Amino acid sequence: MSQEPLTGTLALTVGYDGAAFAGFARQPGQLTVQGALEDAASTAMRRPVEITGAGRTDAGVHALGQVVSFDLEPAEEPDPHALLRSINGLAGPHIVVAEVRRAPHGFSARFDAVAREYRYRIVPGPVPPVFLSRYSWWIKRSLDLAAMRRAAQTLVGEHDFKSFCVAESAEGKRTMRHIELLEITTERELGEHALSVRIVGNAFLHSMVRVIVGTLVEVGAGRRPDSWVEQVLDARDRSLAGPTAPPEGLTLWHVSYPEEIWL
């Protein structure tokens, strides 16, 4: 009695500089992360490859721990180290594959994720950043960190985040999400002072992290009291929240999966 050929799914941990791309999702006539990865993987695998991403980052948004997946064909057994080297050589200088892992057939980088972590970097004060300019939002004044932290705690937990996403994207869709952690810390990178807004949740709406950051900056700049954020959350109205923070400060930092899923 013959056995069915082995199949499975490969998961790639990917980083990229978002400034070079018109977003993650494939678009005709545009340079995208998905398009570049699919072209590279198709060449390396010697067949057409379609990938699924854990998150669809906007134009200009970066990633350090994006995860993408694609199914193997029956009896296909690529060497993960050789595949990593091949895709890194083919995808171009702005994309790096850091890890290749094997998962059961049917694994999805998007639907099997249990948490996603984003980090947004802000450089406050009158002196513009030098090395961090491509990866941060420069705010030309100091920010009240204590007020921002108080406001941030309002958003932790299970809430309807309709006020904190692109209005058109929420029409007719469920907008409940759970934020596990939202913290604001100070850091020093390459000698430059910055604030890091770290957000961990089960899933995120379109531009949700950037709208949250823009809203918290309104509080930190003294234009709104910290109690205002709860009013915005309850209103479920995008027009009442703060501006959408620019994309260059945002990085998809990490995506979590059940450990037992890896083969």
Secondary structure in CASP SS format (residue, H / E / C, confidence):
PFRMAT SS
TARGET T0000
AUTHOR 0000-0000-0000
METHOD secondary structure of the structure
MODEL  1
M C 1.00
S C 1.00
Q C 1.00
E C 1.00
P C 1.00
L C 1.00
T C 1.00
G C 1.00
T E 1.00
L E 1.00
A E 1.00
L E 1.00
T E 1.00
V E 1.00
G E 1.00
Y E 1.00
D C 1.00
G H 1.00
A H 1.00
A H 1.00
F C 1.00
A C 1.00
G C 1.00
F C 1.00
A C 1.00
R C 1.00
Q C 1.00
P C 1.00
G C 1.00
Q C 1.00
L C 1.00
T C 1.00
V H 1.00
Q H 1.00
G H 1.00
A H 1.00
L H 1.00
E H 1.00
D H 1.00
A H 1.00
A H 1.00
S H 1.00
T H 1.00
A H 1.00
M H 1.00
R C 1.00
R C 1.00
P C 1.00
V C 1.00
E C 1.00
I C 1.00
T E 1.00
G E 1.00
A C 1.00
G C 1.00
R C 1.00
T C 1.00
D C 1.00
A C 1.00
G C 1.00
V C 1.00
H E 1.00
A E 1.00
L E 1.00
G E 1.00
Q E 1.00
V E 1.00
V E 1.00
S E 1.00
F E 1.00
D E 1.00
L C 1.00
E C 1.00
P C 1.00
A C 1.00
E C 1.00
E C 1.00
P C 1.00
D C 1.00
P H 1.00
H H 1.00
A H 1.00
L H 1.00
L H 1.00
R H 1.00
S H 1.00
I H 1.00
N H 1.00
G H 1.00
L H 1.00
A C 1.00
G C 1.00
P C 1.00
H C 1.00
I E 1.00
V E 1.00
V E 1.00
A E 1.00
E E 1.00
V E 1.00
R E 1.00
R E 1.00
A E 1.00
P C 1.00
H C 1.00
G C 1.00
F C 1.00
S C 1.00
A C 1.00
R C 1.00
F C 1.00
D C 1.00
A C 1.00
V C 1.00
A E 1.00
R E 1.00
E E 1.00
Y E 1.00
R E 1.00
Y E 1.00
R E 1.00
I E 1.00
V E 1.00
P E 1.00
G C 1.00
P C 1.00
V C 1.00
P C 1.00
P C 1.00
V C 1.00
F C 1.00
L C 1.00
S H 1.00
R H 1.00
Y H 1.00
S C 1.00
W E 1.00
W E 1.00
I E 1.00
K C 1.00
R C 1.00
S C 1.00
L C 1.00
D C 1.00
L H 1.00
A H 1.00
A H 1.00
M H 1.00
R H 1.00
R H 1.00
A H 1.00
A H 1.00
Q H 1.00
T C 1.00
L C 1.00
V C 1.00
G E 1.00
E E 1.00
H E 1.00
D E 1.00
F C 1.00
K H 1.00
S H 1.00
F H 1.00
C C 1.00
V C 1.00
A H 1.00
E H 1.00
S H 1.00
A H 1.00
E C 1.00
G C 1.00
K C 1.00
R C 1.00
T C 1.00
M E 1.00
R E 1.00
H E 1.00
I E 1.00
E E 1.00
L E 1.00
L E 1.00
E E 1.00
I E 1.00
T E 1.00
T E 1.00
E E 1.00
R E 1.00
E E 1.00
L C 1.00
G C 1.00
E E 1.00
H E 1.00
A E 1.00
L E 1.00
S E 1.00
V E 1.00
R E 1.00
I E 1.00
V E 1.00
G E 1.00
N C 1.00
A C 1.00
F C 1.00
L C 1.00
H C 1.00
S C 1.00
M H 1.00
V H 1.00
R H 1.00
V H 1.00
I H 1.00
V H 1.00
G H 1.00
T H 1.00
L H 1.00
V H 1.00
E H 1.00
V H 1.00
G H 1.00
A C 1.00
G C 1.00
R C 1.00
R C 1.00
P C 1.00
D C 1.00
S C 1.00
W H 1.00
V H 1.00
E H 1.00
Q H 1.00
V H 1.00
L H 1.00
D H 1.00
A H 1.00
R C 1.00
D C 1.00
R H 1.00
S H 1.00
L H 1.00
A C 1.00
G C 1.00
P C 1.00
T C 1.00
A C 1.00
P C 1.00
P H 1.00
E H 1.00
G H 1.00
L E 1.00
T E 1.00
L E 1.00
W E 1.00
H E 1.00
V E 1.00
S E 1.00
Y C 1.00
P C 1.00
E H 1.00
E H 1.00
I H 1.00
W C 1.00
L C 1.00
END
